[in-house]
């Protein structure tokens, strides 16, 4: 994916902690069927704002992706399998 940036630390966390590949994250962007939601929780506030969404991979694995847009690039902050609370929040605010 063009303009897609993942630091080595985030890459290691995705792989080692969450067992997620970069290709799965790319697929979530390709399969997104809703809006990006601003993560305005105090501990997660960034400048520019952190955006999140939930989407499936091509194999149907549901992931929550957090990223920022900066200088025309998408900087991945994290991705993980969402819990029921994450899914309910996204259904209310992102769809």
Secondary structure, DSSP 8 states (H G I E B T S, - for coil): -TTEE--HHHHHHHHHTT---HHHHHHHHHH--S--EE---GGG--SS--EEEEEE-TT--EEEEEEEEETTEEEEEEEE---HHHHHHHHHHT-
